Amino acid sequence: MKIILVFLFIAPLALSARAEKDHSSFDSAASPETKSRFAMLDDVRILANGLLQLGHGLKDFVHKTKGQMNDIFQKLYIFDRSFYELSLQTSEIKEEEEQLRQTTARLQINNEEIKNLSQEMNSKIEDLIQNKIQLQEKVWGLEDKVTKLAIIQPSIQETKEISSLKAFVEQQDNHIKQLLKIVEDQHVQLDRQHNQIMELEDKVQEPSLFLFSEFVIPHNTEGVNGPTVHLGQPSLLICNCLLFAFLGAAPDCTALSNSGIRSSGVYTIKPNGSEAFDVYCEMKFGSSWTVIQNRVDGSLDFNQTWDAYANGFGELNEEFWLGLNKTYSITKQGDYILRIELQDWKDNKRYIEYAFSLGGPETDYTLQLSRISGSIPNALPEQTELRFSTADRDVDIINDFNCPENYLGGWWHSECEETNLNGKYVTPRSRGRLDRRKGLYWKPKKGRYYLLKSTKIMIHPTD
């Protein structure tokens, strides 16, 4: 626009200069006064014409500039309005962002509160479960006591009989003292039988020998100088002591305890109709239990063959499995109680006892259980014939699923449940689900897993 204005200003000057030149050449012969007068009029005319054109140009320029200014003002107005609306939207977004931030903060606080409440609820649920187990234990204990009271509550007649039996026992004690004196008199005769006793001592294990302070007599004392005594049950037990001492072994650990043995350890027993073999006897509850399984540290691999489980494996003073043949030879002598003792990795100890029966090798050592008492929920089927099986001899494959092969260790499996006290020894550091299912667990049908640190299975005659 500035270039146009300059052009409009310079053009009249150039035309004026050219006209002046032409007039000077045309009127070169005229007089100076005439030239001067005509030159001035022409200059004024040219200047006026130039000014008129310049005015028209300026007017057009002003109109155009005014239109452009109006457009610019209109655009500025639109821009200002848009900027204002954008500012309002920005303010609203900032407010919403602040509200969202506050809401997020409140949600985080609520999340922490919910997390803490969840932990408290889990802790309370664990406490309730423990309280439930304790209450169940107390209820079971009360049931046992009530049952025992109902069974053993003596009548008046029985009380009289008990009194008479006490008197009889005292009388028998006096007779035993007399018989001890008689035994001392027979010491010379025993010396003559020294050679026979030496042969018998070779068959007797050291813990099975008895102190001669516990001398006994046979039922018929006719060959002995002294009074004839009709012996009751206490004397029968003493009689058994002497019989075990001369035969070399007792039928089970309970018989050893009745004979006077009071220390836990390895002893030799000889069940009826069976060869003599060593067992570990645990003295507790005023009697002795024959241990058939013991696991304490995982030092022994229990993933063994059928023959190994039939004959037994391990060391009796450490981890071991007594053997199905030996266990059957003991239990076929009468009615026995099966006691299972469990300890978890928090050193909590539980137990459960069953009345049970064990079949022989022709039945694959079928086990049948009936719960008596305990401090842990039952995890083994009751009143069901459970067949023993191992990985190399699964006698009852369910849905083509080999329980011992998949869960490891021989056991009385039922529907491949996860309770298997002969399974793999798993420590709490193991996290794999597969290892957990193959581990040493006690798993009730409705209840949590009990990952076990140690187990012990023992038997004891019911009488």
Secondary structure as GFF3:
##gff-version 3
##sequence-region A 1 463
A	DSSP	alpha_helix	2	26	.	.	.	ID=ss1
A	DSSP	alpha_helix	32	152	.	.	.	ID=ss2
A	DSSP	alpha_helix	156	185	.	.	.	ID=ss3
A	DSSP	alpha_helix	187	192	.	.	.	ID=ss4
A	DSSP	alpha_helix	194	201	.	.	.	ID=ss5
A	DSSP	three_ten_helix	206	208	.	.	.	ID=ss6
A	DSSP	three_ten_helix	212	214	.	.	.	ID=ss7
A	DSSP	alpha_helix	233	247	.	.	.	ID=ss8
A	DSSP	alpha_helix	253	258	.	.	.	ID=ss9
A	DSSP	beta_strand	265	269	.	.	.	ID=ss10
A	DSSP	beta_strand	277	284	.	.	.	ID=ss11
A	DSSP	beta_strand	287	295	.	.	.	ID=ss12
A	DSSP	alpha_helix	306	311	.	.	.	ID=ss13
A	DSSP	beta_strand	313	314	.	.	.	ID=ss14
A	DSSP	beta_strand	320	321	.	.	.	ID=ss15
A	DSSP	alpha_helix	324	331	.	.	.	ID=ss16
A	DSSP	beta_strand	336	344	.	.	.	ID=ss17
A	DSSP	beta_strand	349	358	.	.	.	ID=ss18
A	DSSP	three_ten_helix	361	363	.	.	.	ID=ss19
A	DSSP	beta_strand	367	374	.	.	.	ID=ss20
A	DSSP	beta_strand	388	389	.	.	.	ID=ss21
A	DSSP	alpha_helix	403	407	.	.	.	ID=ss22
A	DSSP	beta_strand	411	412	.	.	.	ID=ss23
A	DSSP	alpha_helix	433	437	.	.	.	ID=ss24
A	DSSP	beta_strand	441	442	.	.	.	ID=ss25
A	DSSP	beta_strand	450	461	.	.	.	ID=ss26
###
